[in-house]
Amino acid sequence: MSGMLNSVDQRTQLVGENRLELLLFKLNTTQIFAINVFKVKEILKVPALTKLPGSHHHISGVASLRGESVPVIDLRGAIGMRPMGSEEETNLIITEYNRTTQGFLVGQVQNIINTTWADIQPPPKTVGRNNFLTALTQVEVEPNTTRIVEIIDVEKVLADIIDYDITISEGVLDERLAVHMHGRKVLIVDDSSTARAQVRNTLQQLGLEVIERSDGRQALDLLKSWCDEGKNVNDEILLMITDAEMPEMDGYRLTHEVRNDHRMNDLFITLNTSLSGSFNDAMVQKVGCNRFISKFQPDLIVGVVQDRLAEII
């Protein structure tokens, strides 16, 4: 099964082309779920798990993998469904998000599909705020038969289990710059409402105002509308902080489009993504982002804002 991931390092060029690959799996239900392959380290049969007294009720235990203790999350239970039963087929997807490694207990792991962000759609607004989906797409399961695939908002799953601290460490905030932050605006672009909230709550501590968009297309339309009105985007916002993975248009393509529009090509752009790996540094250079942060790191976000502000005051 781990053979499906052997060529993951050769697929990084897909991201810059607004493409992605999804790992499809089931949770022992009829529905098909997915996460981005780039967040997957390996897939295994479930090893022996050690129960931890007092741990979150969605953590099934801890697996020891090559000397590393990895928490294992019952994904079905974590997204509001009945927890996985011991008699059911289970597999373990090991992932890396926000500089941490965790395993997700799932049912049948199916295959990897190659698709494009243009084919990824946000979930309907009617599903409510508390759903655990970041997007939907469709796949052909057999000739002339398509099925909806539900892409899970892993940031939301993890935020419900792990309390993320938005406290800014002592000594990080430069008081000489802090007085210039109040009232300035920052554009946040991320399809995860949880990820947006984390960045928003960090920035609001500095007195910054936040404009939010949930995908690259929406953000690009906003920036172009300002340009069409004769506005300077640098007067409207101090900087843009964008995720890499988003429906409609990913953060790399968004940055590429901004850099190729002479009206706004000097906008300060920070890529803030839970995708880890050296390929991000290469992609940042390729498309022209100013900075890269492996989210979520409040101190680094504050540092980026201060660096940008120091350039213009």
Sequence and secondary structure as in RCSB ss.txt:
>XXXX:A:sequence
MSGMLNSVDQRTQLVGENRLELLLFKLNTTQIFAINVFKVKEILKVPALTKLPGSHHHISGVASLRGESVPVIDL
RGAIGMRPMGSEEETNLIITEYNRTTQGFLVGQVQNIINTTWADIQPPPKTVGRNNFLTALTQVEVEPNTTRIVE
IIDVEKVLADIIDYDITISEGVLDERLAVHMHGRKVLIVDDSSTARAQVRNTLQQLGLEVIERSDGRQALDLLKS
WCDEGKNVNDEILLMITDAEMPEMDGYRLTHEVRNDHRMNDLFITLNTSLSGSFNDAMVQKVGCNRFISKFQPDL
IVGVVQDRLAEII
>XXXX:A:secstr
 GGGGTTGGG THHHHTTEEEEEEE SSSS EEEEEGGGEEEEEE    B  TT  TTEEEEEEETTEEEEEEEH
HHHTTS    TTS  EEEEEEETTEEEEEEES EEEEEEEEGGG B   GGG TT  EEEEEEEEEETTEEEEEE
EE HHHHHHHHS       TTTS HHHHTTTTT EEEEE S HHHHHHHHHHHHTTT EEEEESSHHHHHHHHHH
HHHTT  HHHH SEEEE S  SSS HHHHHHHHHT TTTTT  EEEEES  STHHHHHHHHHT SEEEES  HHH
HHHHHHHHHHHH 
